Amino acid sequence: MRHFKLLLGLVIVLLYGGCQSDSRIKVIKMGHAQVTAHPVHNAMVYLAERLEEKSKGRIKVKVYPNQQLGTERELLELLQIGSLGMTKVSAASLEAFSPEISVLGLPFLFRDDQHIDRVLNGEIGTELLLSSEKFWLRGLCFYDAGKRSFYSKTKPIETPADLTGLKIRVQESKMAINMIRGMGGSPTPVAYGELYTALQQGIVDAAENNPPSFYNSRHYEVCKFYSIDEHTAIPDVVLVSTVVWDDLTAEEQQWLQEAADESAVYQAKLWKESVEESMREVEKAGVQISYPSKEPFLNQVQSVYDQVKKEQPQLAGLIERIQNTR
C-alpha cells in the first residue's frame, strides 16, 4: 500500500513538476502532511507570498497540504529525485537521511525556550539544516513544533509506570521508539494521517504530540486525557530539493532563503497563538488536562542517552555542545 501511495504521489507530482519554469515564471511545488487550519500551513502560504513579492512574480510556490502528495517519508523521497520542490517535515522524519539531526529527538534535551532558540538559530542549527545535503535535501529553516506530551483514551499518564502495557503511537523514528521503550511503554509506529482511525480501533492506546496537532487532528474526540509532560521539543524543518535549489540563480536562492527565514518568524507568532487556542478548545471539549512532574520521566530516559552515545558515538560531542549552549 505504501509503495502504491508513493507511486500515485509521484505520478501526480510528475504531472505538475517539482519546479516548472518558462522564460518568465518558475513554480515550485511544496507538499506537506498538515491540515490547512494548522499554523505551519499558514506559514508556508506566507513563505509563498513573500517569495513571489521578492521575485516580483518570477517565482511562485504552490502548497499542497494534508498529505495530498504523500506521507512525510514519501515527500522526502520525492524531493530527493526532484519531482517535488519543497516540503515541511518533522525533524524526526529526517533521521534516516541525517543521523546528526536525530539528536533533536532526545527527550528533555532543552532546558527552556531560550535554550531552544539559541541552539536552532545559532551555529548548531545551521549545521543541522545542511546536514542532509548529501541526500539531496537542503534545510532552509526550522519551524516551531512546540513540545510533545502524551494523550490517551483510558487514563491520564502521570508517571512512566502509567505507560506500562500501553501501545503508544510514535513517529517512524528510532529515537522516539527508544524513548517510549525506555519509559516502559510499547512504541507503535503509525503514519500521522492514519492515527485517528488507529486510536478509534484500538490499534494504539495513546499517542504524543503538541497541542495544535492534538486539536487540529481532532484526536481529542477519541482521547480525553492530555498529560503535559513536554518530553521532547522536536522542531519542523522546511526543506528544498537540491535538484531545485541548484537550478536557481544565486539571487533566486537568496530570495527563497529570506522568504523562508521570514516565514519562520511569522510561524512562531502563529504557533504561540495556536497553542493557547488549542488548549482552550480541547478543555472545552471535555479533555482532562494534567501537568505531571517531569522528574520521573527524566530519570527514566537516561538509558536513551547511554544507548545513543554507545551506538552513535559521533553524536556525543554534539549532545555536549547543545547542553553547554548558553
C-alpha positions as CSV (number, residue, x, y, z in Angstrom):
1,M,0.0,0.0,0.0
2,R,2.8,2.4,0.9
3,H,4.5,1.9,-2.4
4,F,1.2,2.3,-4.3
5,K,0.6,5.6,-2.5
6,L,4.2,6.8,-3.3
7,L,3.7,5.8,-6.9
8,L,0.4,7.7,-7.0
9,G,2.0,10.7,-5.4
10,L,4.9,10.5,-7.9
11,V,2.5,10.4,-10.8
12,I,0.6,13.4,-9.5
13,V,3.8,15.4,-8.9
14,L,5.3,14.5,-12.2
15,L,2.2,15.9,-13.9
16,Y,2.9,19.2,-12.2
17,G,6.7,19.0,-11.8
18,G,8.9,19.9,-8.8
19,C,9.8,23.2,-10.4
20,Q,8.1,24.3,-13.6
21,S,9.6,27.3,-15.4
22,D,9.4,29.3,-18.6
23,S,11.3,32.4,-19.5
24,R,9.4,34.4,-17.0
25,I,8.0,32.3,-14.1
26,K,9.2,29.4,-12.0
27,V,6.6,27.5,-10.0
28,I,7.9,25.3,-7.1
29,K,5.6,22.6,-5.7
30,M,5.5,22.3,-1.9
31,G,3.8,19.4,-0.2
32,H,3.2,18.7,3.5
33,A,1.1,16.5,5.8
34,Q,-0.8,19.0,7.9
35,V,-4.4,20.3,7.5
36,T,-5.0,23.9,6.2
37,A,-6.0,25.1,9.7
38,H,-2.6,24.3,11.1
39,P,-0.2,27.2,11.7
40,V,2.6,25.6,9.7
41,H,0.4,25.6,6.6
42,N,-0.4,29.3,7.0
43,A,3.4,29.9,7.4
44,M,4.1,28.1,4.2
45,V,1.4,30.2,2.4
46,Y,3.2,33.3,3.8
47,L,6.5,32.0,2.5
48,A,5.0,31.7,-0.9
49,E,3.6,35.3,-0.7
50,R,6.9,36.7,0.4
51,L,8.9,34.8,-2.3
52,E,6.5,36.0,-5.0
53,E,6.8,39.6,-3.8
54,K,10.6,39.5,-3.6
55,S,10.9,37.9,-7.0
56,K,8.3,40.3,-8.5
57,G,6.3,37.4,-9.6
58,R,9.1,35.4,-11.2
59,I,9.0,32.6,-8.6
60,K,5.8,31.1,-7.2
61,V,5.3,28.4,-4.6
62,K,2.2,26.2,-4.8
63,V,1.4,24.5,-1.5
64,Y,-0.3,21.0,-1.3
65,P,-1.4,20.3,2.3
66,N,-3.0,17.3,4.0
67,Q,-0.8,14.5,2.6
68,Q,-2.2,15.2,-0.9
69,L,1.2,14.1,-2.3
70,G,2.1,11.5,0.3
71,T,3.3,11.0,3.9
72,E,6.3,12.8,5.2
73,R,8.7,9.9,4.3
74,E,7.2,9.8,0.8
75,L,7.5,13.6,0.4
76,L,11.2,13.4,1.3
77,E,11.8,10.7,-1.3
78,L,10.1,12.8,-3.9
79,L,12.3,15.7,-3.0
80,Q,15.4,13.5,-3.4
81,I,14.6,12.9,-7.1
82,G,13.5,16.4,-7.7
83,S,9.9,15.5,-8.5
84,L,8.8,17.8,-5.6
85,G,10.4,21.1,-4.9
86,M,9.8,21.7,-1.2
87,T,8.3,20.2,1.9
88,K,7.9,20.7,5.6
89,V,8.5,17.6,7.8
90,S,9.2,16.9,11.5
91,A,12.9,16.7,12.2
92,A,12.2,13.1,13.4
93,S,11.3,12.2,9.8
94,L,14.8,13.2,8.7
95,E,16.6,10.7,10.9
96,A,17.2,8.2,8.1
97,F,18.7,11.0,5.9
98,S,20.7,12.8,8.6
99,P,21.9,11.0,11.7
100,E,23.0,14.3,13.2
101,I,19.5,15.7,13.2
102,S,18.2,12.8,15.2
103,V,19.8,14.4,18.3
104,L,16.8,16.8,18.4
105,G,14.6,13.8,19.2
106,L,16.3,13.2,22.6
107,P,13.9,13.6,25.5
108,F,14.4,16.6,27.8
109,L,17.3,17.8,25.7
110,F,16.5,21.5,26.1
111,R,16.3,23.5,29.4
112,D,13.7,26.1,28.2
113,D,12.5,28.1,25.2
114,Q,15.5,30.4,25.3
115,H,17.8,27.3,25.1
116,I,15.9,26.0,22.1
117,D,16.2,29.4,20.3
118,R,19.9,29.7,20.9
119,V,20.6,26.2,19.5
120,L,18.3,26.2,16.5
121,N,19.0,29.8,15.4
122,G,22.8,29.5,16.1
123,E,25.7,27.7,14.6
124,I,24.5,24.2,15.6
125,G,21.1,24.9,13.9
126,T,22.8,25.9,10.7
127,E,24.9,22.8,10.7
128,L,21.9,20.6,11.3
129,L,19.9,22.2,8.5
130,L,22.7,21.5,6.0
131,S,23.5,18.0,7.3
132,S,21.1,16.2,4.9
133,E,22.5,17.9,1.7
134,K,24.4,14.7,0.8
135,F,20.9,13.1,0.5
136,W,19.7,15.9,-1.9
137,L,17.8,17.7,0.9
138,R,18.7,21.2,1.9
139,G,17.2,22.6,5.1
140,L,16.1,26.3,4.9
141,C,14.8,27.0,8.4
142,F,13.2,25.5,11.4
143,Y,9.5,25.9,12.4
144,D,8.4,25.8,16.0
145,A,6.6,22.5,16.6
146,G,6.1,23.1,20.3
147,K,6.6,20.4,22.9
148,R,5.2,16.9,22.7
149,S,3.2,15.4,25.5
150,F,1.1,12.2,26.0
151,Y,-2.6,11.8,25.3
152,S,-4.6,8.6,25.9
153,K,-8.0,7.0,25.7
154,T,-8.2,5.3,29.1
155,K,-6.3,7.2,31.8
156,P,-4.0,10.2,32.4
157,I,-0.3,9.4,32.1
158,E,1.1,10.9,35.3
159,T,4.3,8.7,35.7
160,P,6.2,6.4,33.4
161,A,4.5,3.5,35.2
162,D,1.3,4.6,33.6
163,L,2.8,3.7,30.2
164,T,3.2,0.1,31.1
165,G,1.0,-2.1,28.9
166,L,0.0,0.7,26.6
167,K,0.6,0.8,22.9
168,I,1.9,4.3,22.2
169,R,1.9,5.7,18.7
170,V,5.3,7.1,17.7
171,Q,6.7,8.7,14.5
172,E,8.8,6.5,12.3
173,S,11.8,7.4,14.4
174,K,14.3,5.2,16.1
175,M,14.9,7.9,18.8
176,A,11.1,8.0,19.5
177,I,10.9,4.2,19.7
178,N,13.8,4.0,22.1
179,M,12.3,6.8,24.3
180,I,9.0,5.1,24.7
181,R,10.6,1.8,25.3
182,G,12.9,3.4,27.9
183,M,9.8,4.9,29.7
184,G,8.2,1.4,29.8
185,G,5.6,1.8,27.0
186,S,5.2,-0.2,23.8
187,P,6.1,2.0,20.9
188,T,4.0,1.5,17.8
189,P,4.9,3.5,14.6
190,V,1.8,4.8,12.8
191,A,1.6,7.4,10.0
192,Y,0.1,10.6,11.3
193,G,-2.8,10.6,8.7
194,E,-3.8,7.1,9.9
195,L,-3.6,7.8,13.7
196,Y,-7.3,8.9,14.3
197,T,-8.5,5.6,13.0
198,A,-5.8,3.7,14.8
199,L,-6.9,5.3,18.1
200,Q,-10.6,4.6,17.3
201,Q,-9.9,0.9,16.5
202,G,-7.6,0.3,19.5
203,I,-4.5,-0.3,17.3
204,V,-2.9,2.1,19.7
205,D,-4.0,3.2,23.2
206,A,-2.2,6.6,23.3
207,A,-0.1,9.0,21.3
208,E,2.1,12.1,21.9
209,N,2.1,15.4,20.2
210,N,1.9,19.2,20.7
211,P,-1.4,21.0,21.4
212,P,-2.2,22.3,17.9
213,S,-1.7,18.9,16.4
214,F,-3.8,17.3,19.1
215,Y,-6.6,19.8,18.4
216,N,-6.4,20.2,14.6
217,S,-6.3,16.4,14.1
218,R,-9.4,16.1,16.3
219,H,-7.7,13.3,18.3
220,Y,-9.3,14.9,21.3
221,E,-12.5,13.3,20.2
222,V,-11.1,9.9,21.0
223,C,-8.5,10.7,23.7
224,K,-9.9,12.5,26.8
225,F,-6.7,12.6,28.8
226,Y,-3.8,15.0,28.0
227,S,-0.8,14.9,30.2
228,I,1.6,17.9,29.7
229,D,5.0,16.4,30.4
230,E,6.7,18.0,27.4
231,H,9.2,15.2,26.9
232,T,10.5,16.4,23.6
233,A,10.7,19.7,21.6
234,I,11.3,18.4,18.1
235,P,11.1,21.2,15.5
236,D,9.8,21.0,12.0
237,V,12.1,21.6,9.1
238,V,11.4,23.4,5.8
239,L,13.4,21.8,3.0
240,V,14.1,22.3,-0.6
241,S,15.3,19.6,-3.1
242,T,18.9,20.3,-4.0
243,V,17.8,19.5,-7.6
244,V,15.5,22.5,-7.5
245,W,17.9,24.7,-5.3
246,D,20.8,24.2,-7.7
247,D,18.6,25.2,-10.6
248,L,18.0,28.6,-9.0
249,T,20.4,31.6,-9.6
250,A,22.3,33.0,-6.6
251,E,19.8,35.8,-6.4
252,E,16.8,33.5,-6.5
253,Q,18.4,31.3,-3.8
254,Q,18.8,34.4,-1.6
255,W,15.1,35.3,-2.2
256,L,14.0,31.8,-1.2
257,Q,16.2,31.8,1.9
258,E,15.0,35.2,3.0
259,A,11.3,34.2,2.5
260,A,11.8,31.0,4.5
261,D,13.5,32.9,7.3
262,E,10.7,35.5,7.4
263,S,8.1,32.7,7.4
264,A,9.8,31.2,10.4
265,V,9.3,34.4,12.4
266,Y,5.7,34.6,11.3
267,Q,5.1,30.9,12.1
268,A,6.5,31.4,15.6
269,K,3.8,34.0,16.3
270,L,1.1,31.9,14.8
271,W,2.3,28.9,16.8
272,K,2.1,30.7,20.2
273,E,-1.5,31.8,19.4
274,S,-2.4,28.3,18.2
275,V,-1.1,26.6,21.4
276,E,-3.3,28.9,23.5
277,E,-6.4,28.4,21.4
278,S,-5.9,24.6,21.2
279,M,-5.6,24.2,25.0
280,R,-8.7,26.2,25.5
281,E,-10.7,24.3,22.9
282,V,-9.7,20.8,24.0
283,E,-10.5,21.6,27.6
284,K,-13.9,22.9,26.4
285,A,-14.4,19.6,24.6
286,G,-14.0,17.7,27.9
287,V,-10.4,16.7,27.8
288,Q,-8.9,16.3,31.2
289,I,-5.5,18.2,31.2
290,S,-2.9,17.4,33.8
291,Y,0.6,18.6,34.5
292,P,2.7,15.7,35.9
293,S,6.1,16.1,37.4
294,K,8.8,15.8,34.7
295,E,11.4,14.4,37.0
296,P,10.2,10.8,37.0
297,F,10.2,10.8,33.2
298,L,13.6,12.5,33.0
299,N,15.1,9.9,35.4
300,Q,13.6,7.1,33.2
301,V,15.2,8.2,29.9
302,Q,18.9,8.3,30.9
303,S,19.2,4.9,29.2
304,V,18.2,6.5,25.9
305,Y,21.2,8.9,26.2
306,D,23.5,6.0,27.1
307,Q,22.3,4.0,24.1
308,V,22.7,6.9,21.7
309,K,26.3,7.6,22.8
310,K,27.1,3.9,22.5
311,E,25.5,3.3,19.1
312,Q,26.3,6.7,17.6
313,P,29.5,7.9,19.4
314,Q,29.8,10.8,16.9
315,L,26.7,12.4,18.5
316,A,28.2,12.5,22.0
317,G,30.1,15.7,21.2
318,L,27.0,17.3,19.6
319,I,24.9,16.5,22.6
320,E,27.5,18.1,24.8
321,R,27.6,21.2,22.6
322,I,23.9,21.6,22.8
323,Q,23.8,21.1,26.6
324,N,26.5,23.6,27.0
325,T,24.9,26.3,24.8
326,R,24.1,29.3,27.0
